[in-house]
Each structure stands twice: as structure tokens, then as C-alpha cells.
Amino acid sequence: MSRMLIGTLGWSFPEWDLSFYPDDIPEDWKLTFYANEFSAVVLPEVIWAGEEFSDVVEMVDELDESFRIY
């Protein structure tokens, strides 16, 4: 059976800080929070090609195994 994955390009948007994420959420918890609502994310080039990539690798262990990162 196929399943549709729903996600966005990245998970950190200034507008989301006002409406999607809780006011007091630490920056390094945002991907985990995002993964509770979406099934996938596309990493922007600025992340996978930059210094922030190691931070993402550390967060992956906290995600459900069915969550996909592209």
C-alpha cells in the first residue's frame, strides 16, 4: 500500500513562531514538534550543505522511524 507524505521545505519559519510552535519551544525541539504533525521534510540546501547539518543529524534519533527527510 502506498502512502502520501506531507511536508514542507524546512521547518523553521518566522511566521510559524507566531502561530504553529509554542511560545517557549527551544529551537532544537522544533523538528521533533514538526514531525508530530507532518510525515516528511525537505532539507533546504543551506542546511544540508552547511554547519547546521550536524545539528539535524543529532535530532534524527528523536524522530519516529516512519518520518522521512529528503
PyMOL Python script that loads the backbone (N, CA, C, O; Angstrom):
from pymol import cmd

cmd.read_pdbstr("""\
ATOM      1  N   MET A   1       0.838  -1.166   0.000  1.00  0.00           N
ATOM      2  CA  MET A   1       0.000   0.000   0.000  1.00  0.00           C
ATOM      3  C   MET A   1       0.886   1.234   0.000  1.00  0.00           C
ATOM      4  O   MET A   1       1.837   1.320   0.777  1.00  0.00           O
ATOM      5  N   SER A   2       0.584   2.174  -0.855  1.00  0.00           N
ATOM      6  CA  SER A   2       1.316   3.442  -0.908  1.00  0.00           C
ATOM      7  C   SER A   2       0.757   4.399   0.126  1.00  0.00           C
ATOM      8  O   SER A   2      -0.402   4.306   0.530  1.00  0.00           O
ATOM      9  N   ARG A   3       1.598   5.308   0.537  1.00  0.00           N
ATOM     10  CA  ARG A   3       1.106   6.354   1.430  1.00  0.00           C
ATOM     11  C   ARG A   3       1.660   7.689   0.963  1.00  0.00           C
ATOM     12  O   ARG A   3       2.762   7.769   0.420  1.00  0.00           O
ATOM     13  N   MET A   4       0.892   8.713   1.181  1.00  0.00           N
ATOM     14  CA  MET A   4       1.302  10.053   0.791  1.00  0.00           C
ATOM     15  C   MET A   4       2.015  10.710   1.966  1.00  0.00           C
ATOM     16  O   MET A   4       1.528  10.682   3.096  1.00  0.00           O
ATOM     17  N   LEU A   5       3.158  11.294   1.690  1.00  0.00           N
ATOM     18  CA  LEU A   5       3.910  12.010   2.712  1.00  0.00           C
ATOM     19  C   LEU A   5       3.651  13.505   2.558  1.00  0.00           C
ATOM     20  O   LEU A   5       3.751  14.055   1.461  1.00  0.00           O
ATOM     21  N   ILE A   6       3.324  14.138   3.643  1.00  0.00           N
ATOM     22  CA  ILE A   6       3.059  15.572   3.633  1.00  0.00           C
ATOM     23  C   ILE A   6       4.167  16.272   4.409  1.00  0.00           C
ATOM     24  O   ILE A   6       4.492  15.879   5.530  1.00  0.00           O
ATOM     25  N   GLY A   7       4.743  17.301   3.814  1.00  0.00           N
ATOM     26  CA  GLY A   7       5.802  18.037   4.480  1.00  0.00           C
ATOM     27  C   GLY A   7       6.042  19.369   3.800  1.00  0.00           C
ATOM     28  O   GLY A   7       5.330  19.749   2.871  1.00  0.00           O
ATOM     29  N   THR A   8       7.046  20.063   4.273  1.00  0.00           N
ATOM     30  CA  THR A   8       7.394  21.382   3.739  1.00  0.00           C
ATOM     31  C   THR A   8       8.897  21.442   3.470  1.00  0.00           C
ATOM     32  O   THR A   8       9.642  20.530   3.828  1.00  0.00           O
ATOM     33  N   LEU A   9       9.316  22.504   2.850  1.00  0.00           N
ATOM     34  CA  LEU A   9      10.739  22.771   2.633  1.00  0.00           C
ATOM     35  C   LEU A   9      11.251  23.474   3.885  1.00  0.00           C
ATOM     36  O   LEU A   9      11.119  24.690   4.023  1.00  0.00           O
ATOM     37  N   GLY A  10      11.828  22.709   4.781  1.00  0.00           N
ATOM     38  CA  GLY A  10      12.279  23.252   6.054  1.00  0.00           C
ATOM     39  C   GLY A  10      11.178  23.203   7.104  1.00  0.00           C
ATOM     40  O   GLY A  10      10.048  22.813   6.811  1.00  0.00           O
ATOM     41  N   TRP A  11      11.509  23.596   8.317  1.00  0.00           N
ATOM     42  CA  TRP A  11      10.540  23.568   9.409  1.00  0.00           C
ATOM     43  C   TRP A  11      10.628  24.806  10.294  1.00  0.00           C
ATOM     44  O   TRP A  11       9.939  24.896  11.310  1.00  0.00           O
ATOM     45  N   SER A  12      11.458  25.739   9.918  1.00  0.00           N
ATOM     46  CA  SER A  12      11.640  26.931  10.744  1.00  0.00           C
ATOM     47  C   SER A  12      11.325  28.181   9.927  1.00  0.00           C
ATOM     48  O   SER A  12      12.100  28.605   9.070  1.00  0.00           O
ATOM     49  N   PHE A  13      10.188  28.740  10.216  1.00  0.00           N
ATOM     50  CA  PHE A  13       9.731  29.941   9.521  1.00  0.00           C
ATOM     51  C   PHE A  13       9.314  30.978  10.560  1.00  0.00           C
ATOM     52  O   PHE A  13       8.642  30.622  11.528  1.00  0.00           O
ATOM     53  N   PRO A  14       9.687  32.243  10.396  1.00  0.00           N
ATOM     54  CA  PRO A  14       9.304  33.261  11.381  1.00  0.00           C
ATOM     55  C   PRO A  14       7.795  33.302  11.636  1.00  0.00           C
ATOM     56  O   PRO A  14       7.363  33.503  12.771  1.00  0.00           O
ATOM     57  N   GLU A  15       7.002  33.114  10.596  1.00  0.00           N
ATOM     58  CA  GLU A  15       5.549  33.153  10.759  1.00  0.00           C
ATOM     59  C   GLU A  15       5.055  32.016  11.647  1.00  0.00           C
ATOM     60  O   GLU A  15       4.078  32.172  12.380  1.00  0.00           O
ATOM     61  N   TRP A  16       5.731  30.878  11.579  1.00  0.00           N
ATOM     62  CA  TRP A  16       5.331  29.723  12.375  1.00  0.00           C
ATOM     63  C   TRP A  16       5.611  29.940  13.857  1.00  0.00           C
ATOM     64  O   TRP A  16       4.936  29.367  14.712  1.00  0.00           O
ATOM     65  N   ASP A  17       6.612  30.772  14.161  1.00  0.00           N
ATOM     66  CA  ASP A  17       6.899  31.072  15.563  1.00  0.00           C
ATOM     67  C   ASP A  17       5.712  31.768  16.217  1.00  0.00           C
ATOM     68  O   ASP A  17       5.542  31.693  17.434  1.00  0.00           O
ATOM     69  N   LEU A  18       4.898  32.440  15.424  1.00  0.00           N
ATOM     70  CA  LEU A  18       3.740  33.162  15.949  1.00  0.00           C
ATOM     71  C   LEU A  18       2.472  32.321  15.952  1.00  0.00           C
ATOM     72  O   LEU A  18       1.521  32.643  16.665  1.00  0.00           O
ATOM     73  N   SER A  19       2.444  31.232  15.154  1.00  0.00           N
ATOM     74  CA  SER A  19       1.176  30.514  15.025  1.00  0.00           C
ATOM     75  C   SER A  19       1.268  28.992  15.184  1.00  0.00           C
ATOM     76  O   SER A  19       0.308  28.379  15.651  1.00  0.00           O
ATOM     77  N   PHE A  20       2.361  28.377  14.822  1.00  0.00           N
ATOM     78  CA  PHE A  20       2.454  26.913  14.830  1.00  0.00           C
ATOM     79  C   PHE A  20       3.158  26.379  16.080  1.00  0.00           C
ATOM     80  O   PHE A  20       2.669  25.454  16.729  1.00  0.00           O
ATOM     81  N   TYR A  21       4.293  26.961  16.407  1.00  0.00           N
ATOM     82  CA  TYR A  21       5.090  26.476  17.534  1.00  0.00           C
ATOM     83  C   TYR A  21       4.662  27.138  18.842  1.00  0.00           C
ATOM     84  O   TYR A  21       4.243  28.296  18.850  1.00  0.00           O
ATOM     85  N   PRO A  22       4.768  26.397  19.949  1.00  0.00           N
ATOM     86  CA  PRO A  22       4.506  27.016  21.259  1.00  0.00           C
ATOM     87  C   PRO A  22       5.498  28.159  21.504  1.00  0.00           C
ATOM     88  O   PRO A  22       6.621  28.134  21.001  1.00  0.00           O
ATOM     89  N   ASP A  23       5.081  29.135  22.260  1.00  0.00           N
ATOM     90  CA  ASP A  23       5.909  30.320  22.521  1.00  0.00           C
ATOM     91  C   ASP A  23       7.278  29.992  23.117  1.00  0.00           C
ATOM     92  O   ASP A  23       8.268  30.650  22.798  1.00  0.00           O
ATOM     93  N   ASP A  24       7.333  28.996  23.964  1.00  0.00           N
ATOM     94  CA  ASP A  24       8.559  28.731  24.714  1.00  0.00           C
ATOM     95  C   ASP A  24       9.373  27.552  24.193  1.00  0.00           C
ATOM     96  O   ASP A  24      10.237  27.040  24.906  1.00  0.00           O
ATOM     97  N   ILE A  25       9.113  27.111  22.960  1.00  0.00           N
ATOM     98  CA  ILE A  25       9.827  25.934  22.439  1.00  0.00           C
ATOM     99  C   ILE A  25      11.272  26.287  22.075  1.00  0.00           C
ATOM    100  O   ILE A  25      11.512  27.272  21.376  1.00  0.00           O
ATOM    101  N   PRO A  26      12.228  25.490  22.544  1.00  0.00           N
ATOM    102  CA  PRO A  26      13.624  25.717  22.148  1.00  0.00           C
ATOM    103  C   PRO A  26      13.806  25.419  20.656  1.00  0.00           C
ATOM    104  O   PRO A  26      13.099  24.582  20.094  1.00  0.00           O
ATOM    105  N   GLU A  27      14.732  26.091  20.039  1.00  0.00           N
ATOM    106  CA  GLU A  27      14.995  25.923  18.609  1.00  0.00           C
ATOM    107  C   GLU A  27      15.290  24.468  18.251  1.00  0.00           C
ATOM    108  O   GLU A  27      14.837  23.985  17.213  1.00  0.00           O
ATOM    109  N   ASP A  28      16.038  23.773  19.091  1.00  0.00           N
ATOM    110  CA  ASP A  28      16.426  22.397  18.773  1.00  0.00           C
ATOM    111  C   ASP A  28      15.296  21.382  18.999  1.00  0.00           C
ATOM    112  O   ASP A  28      15.497  20.191  18.760  1.00  0.00           O
ATOM    113  N   TRP A  29      14.142  21.810  19.444  1.00  0.00           N
ATOM    114  CA  TRP A  29      12.982  20.929  19.583  1.00  0.00           C
ATOM    115  C   TRP A  29      11.998  21.095  18.434  1.00  0.00           C
ATOM    116  O   TRP A  29      11.050  20.319  18.312  1.00  0.00           O
ATOM    117  N   LYS A  30      12.214  22.090  17.597  1.00  0.00           N
ATOM    118  CA  LYS A  30      11.233  22.402  16.550  1.00  0.00           C
ATOM    119  C   LYS A  30      11.059  21.271  15.542  1.00  0.00           C
ATOM    120  O   LYS A  30       9.931  21.015  15.122  1.00  0.00           O
ATOM    121  N   LEU A  31      12.116  20.592  15.139  1.00  0.00           N
ATOM    122  CA  LEU A  31      11.976  19.498  14.173  1.00  0.00           C
ATOM    123  C   LEU A  31      11.137  18.372  14.768  1.00  0.00           C
ATOM    124  O   LEU A  31      10.287  17.811  14.077  1.00  0.00           O
ATOM    125  N   THR A  32      11.355  18.039  16.015  1.00  0.00           N
ATOM    126  CA  THR A  32      10.573  16.989  16.668  1.00  0.00           C
ATOM    127  C   THR A  32       9.107  17.383  16.755  1.00  0.00           C
ATOM    128  O   THR A  32       8.226  16.562  16.498  1.00  0.00           O
ATOM    129  N   PHE A  33       8.842  18.627  17.112  1.00  0.00           N
ATOM    130  CA  PHE A  33       7.459  19.118  17.174  1.00  0.00           C
ATOM    131  C   PHE A  33       6.823  19.047  15.783  1.00  0.00           C
ATOM    132  O   PHE A  33       5.696  18.578  15.628  1.00  0.00           O
ATOM    133  N   TYR A  34       7.553  19.514  14.788  1.00  0.00           N
ATOM    134  CA  TYR A  34       7.101  19.481  13.394  1.00  0.00           C
ATOM    135  C   TYR A  34       6.753  18.043  12.984  1.00  0.00           C
ATOM    136  O   TYR A  34       5.729  17.810  12.342  1.00  0.00           O
ATOM    137  N   ALA A  35       7.601  17.087  13.353  1.00  0.00           N
ATOM    138  CA  ALA A  35       7.409  15.689  12.962  1.00  0.00           C
ATOM    139  C   ALA A  35       6.174  15.061  13.591  1.00  0.00           C
ATOM    140  O   ALA A  35       5.719  14.014  13.132  1.00  0.00           O
ATOM    141  N   ASN A  36       5.627  15.673  14.622  1.00  0.00           N
ATOM    142  CA  ASN A  36       4.372  15.192  15.202  1.00  0.00           C
ATOM    143  C   ASN A  36       3.178  15.541  14.318  1.00  0.00           C
ATOM    144  O   ASN A  36       2.121  14.922  14.435  1.00  0.00           O
ATOM    145  N   GLU A  37       3.336  16.519  13.442  1.00  0.00           N
ATOM    146  CA  GLU A  37       2.241  16.987  12.587  1.00  0.00           C
ATOM    147  C   GLU A  37       2.412  16.610  11.116  1.00  0.00           C
ATOM    148  O   GLU A  37       1.425  16.459  10.396  1.00  0.00           O
ATOM    149  N   PHE A  38       3.646  16.459  10.673  1.00  0.00           N
ATOM    150  CA  PHE A  38       3.950  16.166   9.276  1.00  0.00           C
ATOM    151  C   PHE A  38       4.712  14.848   9.174  1.00  0.00           C
ATOM    152  O   PHE A  38       5.311  14.396  10.150  1.00  0.00           O
ATOM    153  N   SER A  39       4.689  14.238   7.995  1.00  0.00           N
ATOM    154  CA  SER A  39       5.352  12.949   7.820  1.00  0.00           C
ATOM    155  C   SER A  39       6.691  13.038   7.092  1.00  0.00           C
ATOM    156  O   SER A  39       7.394  12.036   6.957  1.00  0.00           O
ATOM    157  N   ALA A  40       7.045  14.239   6.622  1.00  0.00           N
ATOM    158  CA  ALA A  40       8.300  14.396   5.884  1.00  0.00           C
ATOM    159  C   ALA A  40       8.735  15.855   5.904  1.00  0.00           C
ATOM    160  O   ALA A  40       7.947  16.755   6.196  1.00  0.00           O
ATOM    161  N   VAL A  41      10.001  16.064   5.586  1.00  0.00           N
ATOM    162  CA  VAL A  41      10.536  17.414   5.416  1.00  0.00           C
ATOM    163  C   VAL A  41      11.604  17.367   4.332  1.00  0.00           C
ATOM    164  O   VAL A  41      12.333  16.383   4.210  1.00  0.00           O
ATOM    165  N   VAL A  42      11.691  18.422   3.557  1.00  0.00           N
ATOM    166  CA  VAL A  42      12.764  18.579   2.578  1.00  0.00           C
ATOM    167  C   VAL A  42      13.771  19.535   3.195  1.00  0.00           C
ATOM    168  O   VAL A  42      13.434  20.663   3.555  1.00  0.00           O
ATOM    169  N   LEU A  43      15.011  19.074   3.312  1.00  0.00           N
ATOM    170  CA  LEU A  43      16.047  19.930   3.887  1.00  0.00           C
ATOM    171  C   LEU A  43      16.487  20.966   2.868  1.00  0.00           C
ATOM    172  O   LEU A  43      16.892  20.606   1.763  1.00  0.00           O
ATOM    173  N   PRO A  44      16.417  22.235   3.213  1.00  0.00           N
ATOM    174  CA  PRO A  44      16.939  23.257   2.310  1.00  0.00           C
ATOM    175  C   PRO A  44      18.460  23.101   2.152  1.00  0.00           C
ATOM    176  O   PRO A  44      19.143  22.640   3.067  1.00  0.00           O
ATOM    177  N   GLU A  45      18.968  23.485   1.001  1.00  0.00           N
ATOM    178  CA  GLU A  45      20.406  23.351   0.737  1.00  0.00           C
ATOM    179  C   GLU A  45      21.249  24.047   1.799  1.00  0.00           C
ATOM    180  O   GLU A  45      22.319  23.559   2.160  1.00  0.00           O
ATOM    181  N   VAL A  46      20.779  25.169   2.295  1.00  0.00           N
ATOM    182  CA  VAL A  46      21.539  25.912   3.302  1.00  0.00           C
ATOM    183  C   VAL A  46      21.779  25.059   4.549  1.00  0.00           C
ATOM    184  O   VAL A  46      22.757  25.280   5.263  1.00  0.00           O
ATOM    185  N   ILE A  47      20.905  24.090   4.819  1.00  0.00           N
ATOM    186  CA  ILE A  47      21.091  23.212   5.979  1.00  0.00           C
ATOM    187  C   ILE A  47      21.988  22.026   5.635  1.00  0.00           C
ATOM    188  O   ILE A  47      22.995  21.802   6.307  1.00  0.00           O
ATOM    189  N   TRP A  48      21.627  21.244   4.572  1.00  0.00           N
ATOM    190  CA  TRP A  48      22.419  20.035   4.307  1.00  0.00           C
ATOM    191  C   TRP A  48      23.816  20.335   3.798  1.00  0.00           C
ATOM    192  O   TRP A  48      24.691  19.472   3.864  1.00  0.00           O
ATOM    193  N   ALA A  49      24.044  21.530   3.296  1.00  0.00           N
ATOM    194  CA  ALA A  49      25.379  21.883   2.811  1.00  0.00           C
ATOM    195  C   ALA A  49      26.142  22.748   3.811  1.00  0.00           C
ATOM    196  O   ALA A  49      27.260  23.184   3.537  1.00  0.00           O
ATOM    197  N   GLY A  50      25.539  22.991   4.962  1.00  0.00           N
ATOM    198  CA  GLY A  50      26.170  23.898   5.913  1.00  0.00           C
ATOM    199  C   GLY A  50      26.482  23.269   7.255  1.00  0.00           C
ATOM    200  O   GLY A  50      26.366  22.059   7.448  1.00  0.00           O
ATOM    201  N   GLU A  51      26.878  24.127   8.168  1.00  0.00           N
ATOM    202  CA  GLU A  51      27.265  23.695   9.502  1.00  0.00           C
ATOM    203  C   GLU A  51      26.086  23.159  10.309  1.00  0.00           C
ATOM    204  O   GLU A  51      26.280  22.364  11.228  1.00  0.00           O
ATOM    205  N   GLU A  52      24.868  23.582   9.977  1.00  0.00           N
ATOM    206  CA  GLU A  52      23.681  23.158  10.721  1.00  0.00           C
ATOM    207  C   GLU A  52      23.358  21.682  10.514  1.00  0.00           C
ATOM    208  O   GLU A  52      22.581  21.116  11.284  1.00  0.00           O
ATOM    209  N   PHE A  53      23.927  21.049   9.508  1.00  0.00           N
ATOM    210  CA  PHE A  53      23.592  19.661   9.207  1.00  0.00           C
ATOM    211  C   PHE A  53      23.889  18.735  10.383  1.00  0.00           C
ATOM    212  O   PHE A  53      23.116  17.814  10.646  1.00  0.00           O
ATOM    213  N   SER A  54      24.981  18.958  11.087  1.00  0.00           N
ATOM    214  CA  SER A  54      25.314  18.101  12.235  1.00  0.00           C
ATOM    215  C   SER A  54      24.247  18.208  13.322  1.00  0.00           C
ATOM    216  O   SER A  54      23.986  17.233  14.025  1.00  0.00           O
ATOM    217  N   ASP A  55      23.628  19.376  13.468  1.00  0.00           N
ATOM    218  CA  ASP A  55      22.535  19.541  14.429  1.00  0.00           C
ATOM    219  C   ASP A  55      21.336  18.690  14.028  1.00  0.00           C
ATOM    220  O   ASP A  55      20.686  18.089  14.883  1.00  0.00           O
ATOM    221  N   VAL A  56      21.043  18.639  12.744  1.00  0.00           N
ATOM    222  CA  VAL A  56      19.921  17.849  12.239  1.00  0.00           C
ATOM    223  C   VAL A  56      20.193  16.362  12.471  1.00  0.00           C
ATOM    224  O   VAL A  56      19.294  15.628  12.881  1.00  0.00           O
ATOM    225  N   VAL A  57      21.399  15.921  12.218  1.00  0.00           N
ATOM    226  CA  VAL A  57      21.755  14.513  12.413  1.00  0.00           C
ATOM    227  C   VAL A  57      21.495  14.103  13.861  1.00  0.00           C
ATOM    228  O   VAL A  57      21.000  13.004  14.111  1.00  0.00           O
ATOM    229  N   GLU A  58      21.817  14.961  14.800  1.00  0.00           N
ATOM    230  CA  GLU A  58      21.579  14.669  16.210  1.00  0.00           C
ATOM    231  C   GLU A  58      20.087  14.570  16.519  1.00  0.00           C
ATOM    232  O   GLU A  58      19.691  13.777  17.373  1.00  0.00           O
ATOM    233  N   MET A  59      19.252  15.361  15.841  1.00  0.00           N
ATOM    234  CA  MET A  59      17.813  15.364  16.095  1.00  0.00           C
ATOM    235  C   MET A  59      17.110  14.149  15.499  1.00  0.00           C
ATOM    236  O   MET A  59      16.029  13.783  15.960  1.00  0.00           O
ATOM    237  N   VAL A  60      17.692  13.523  14.495  1.00  0.00           N
ATOM    238  CA  VAL A  60      17.044  12.417  13.795  1.00  0.00           C
ATOM    239  C   VAL A  60      16.714  11.267  14.744  1.00  0.00           C
ATOM    240  O   VAL A  60      15.688  10.610  14.566  1.00  0.00           O
ATOM    241  N   ASP A  61      17.540  11.012  15.728  1.00  0.00           N
ATOM    242  CA  ASP A  61      17.284   9.923  16.674  1.00  0.00           C
ATOM    243  C   ASP A  61      15.981  10.118  17.445  1.00  0.00           C
ATOM    244  O   ASP A  61      15.406   9.147  17.938  1.00  0.00           O
ATOM    245  N   GLU A  62      15.513  11.346  17.555  1.00  0.00           N
ATOM    246  CA  GLU A  62      14.297  11.638  18.303  1.00  0.00           C
ATOM    247  C   GLU A  62      13.033  11.497  17.450  1.00  0.00           C
ATOM    248  O   GLU A  62      11.925  11.618  17.972  1.00  0.00           O
ATOM    249  N   LEU A  63      13.183  11.245  16.147  1.00  0.00           N
ATOM    250  CA  LEU A  63      12.049  11.178  15.251  1.00  0.00           C
ATOM    251  C   LEU A  63      11.565   9.749  15.072  1.00  0.00           C
ATOM    252  O   LEU A  63      12.337   8.797  15.186  1.00  0.00           O
ATOM    253  N   ASP A  64      10.283   9.614  14.791  1.00  0.00           N
ATOM    254  CA  ASP A  64       9.705   8.305  14.510  1.00  0.00           C
ATOM    255  C   ASP A  64      10.375   7.733  13.261  1.00  0.00           C
ATOM    256  O   ASP A  64      10.720   8.476  12.342  1.00  0.00           O
ATOM    257  N   GLU A  65      10.556   6.430  13.230  1.00  0.00           N
ATOM    258  CA  GLU A  65      11.248   5.801  12.094  1.00  0.00           C
ATOM    259  C   GLU A  65      10.486   5.951  10.776  1.00  0.00           C
ATOM    260  O   GLU A  65      11.072   5.776   9.708  1.00  0.00           O
ATOM    261  N   SER A  66       9.209   6.268  10.830  1.00  0.00           N
ATOM    262  CA  SER A  66       8.434   6.447   9.590  1.00  0.00           C
ATOM    263  C   SER A  66       8.577   7.857   9.009  1.00  0.00           C
ATOM    264  O   SER A  66       8.185   8.096   7.867  1.00  0.00           O
ATOM    265  N   PHE A  67       9.138   8.797   9.791  1.00  0.00           N
ATOM    266  CA  PHE A  67       9.348  10.164   9.312  1.00  0.00           C
ATOM    267  C   PHE A  67      10.461  10.161   8.280  1.00  0.00           C
ATOM    268  O   PHE A  67      11.471   9.478   8.450  1.00  0.00           O
ATOM    269  N   ARG A  68      10.277  10.929   7.202  1.00  0.00           N
ATOM    270  CA  ARG A  68      11.259  10.964   6.119  1.00  0.00           C
ATOM    271  C   ARG A  68      11.860  12.354   5.962  1.00  0.00           C
ATOM    272  O   ARG A  68      11.171  13.369   6.067  1.00  0.00           O
ATOM    273  N   ILE A  69      13.158  12.370   5.709  1.00  0.00           N
ATOM    274  CA  ILE A  69      13.895  13.608   5.445  1.00  0.00           C
ATOM    275  C   ILE A  69      14.446  13.487   4.034  1.00  0.00           C
ATOM    276  O   ILE A  69      15.132  12.520   3.701  1.00  0.00           O
ATOM    277  N   TYR A  70      14.141  14.469   3.221  1.00  0.00           N
ATOM    278  CA  TYR A  70      14.615  14.482   1.831  1.00  0.00           C
ATOM    279  C   TYR A  70      15.514  15.674   1.609  1.00  0.00           C
ATOM    280  O   TYR A  70      16.019  15.869   0.504  1.00  0.00           O
TER     281      TYR A  70
END
""", "prot")
cmd.dss("prot")
cmd.show_as("cartoon", "prot")
cmd.util.cbc("prot")
cmd.orient("prot")
